[in-house]
Amino acid sequence: MLKSIRYILFKENNQWIACSLEFGLAVQSDNIKESENKLFNQILEFINSTELLDRKAIPSVYLKYYLNLIFDLFRNRNKVSRRIRCQI
């Protein structure tokens, strides 16, 4: 099954934080690419090590994700909402 996994990247206190909406997973790092890679690895570990539970991100992460999509054209790129597609 091919599924979209939504996630958001944002900078907070000089750290990039990546959060997955579907799995409620989060990581942080000093740069955006490393945060993104850590999140991908964490998602793969989660998928491979458990049955997929109905685990979601907290409401504030969803709010950040969707507000970022709406206002993306009007502000700097401190927050980035993205979507990946992967085989589950």
N, C-alpha and C positions, 0 to 999 in steps of 0.2 A: 504494500500500500504506500503510495506517495502522499506525504502530508506536508503542509506548510507549517513551519515553526517561526512564530513572531518573536522578535527580541528588540530590546532597546539598549543603546549605549549612551551613557551620559557621564560628564565629568563632575566630580564632587571632591572638594578638598585636594586637588592635584592628583586624583586617582580616577582612572576610567573604570566605570562599573558597567557590566553587561548583565542584563536580566532577561530570562526567557519567560514569556507569558504562559505558554502551555504547560511548562513543568515547574514553574516557581523556583528555578535555579538562578543563582547569581554568583558572579566572580568580580574581582577587581585587580587592576594592574596599573603600572605607570604609563603605559601607552595603549592606544586604542586597538591596534592589531593584536597585541598580546592578550588583551581582555577578550577580544572576539575569539581567538584561538582557544583560550582556556574554557570559554563557554561551550564551544563546539565539542571539545574533548569531554567536558562534564556531561553534556547531553548524550553523547555516544555511550559513555560509561553507564549513565542512568538507564538508557534504553536496553543495553546489553545485560545489566545486572538485576533488573526487576521486571515484573509484569507492569505494564503501563497503567498506573493508578490514575484516578481522576484528580490529579494534582495541578492546581493553577496558581498563577502569581497573585499577590495581594492586590486589592483594588487600586492602590496608588500607583502601582507599576503600569496597570492598564491605562489609567488616566494620563500618565506621562507619555505613554506610547501614542495614544490617539491624539492628544493635544499637539505632540510633535509632528504628527502627520499633517494636521490642519495648518499649523503655523510654520512649517518647514521653509516655505519660500520667503518668510518675512524676518528671519533672524539668523544669527551666526550658527555655525555647525557644532555647538557644544553638546547637543544631543542628537542622536541619529537613530531613527526607527528603521528596522530592517526586517526582512523575511527571508528565510532559507527554505529550500525544499529538500527533503531527504526521504529515503526509503525506510519505512518502519515495518 
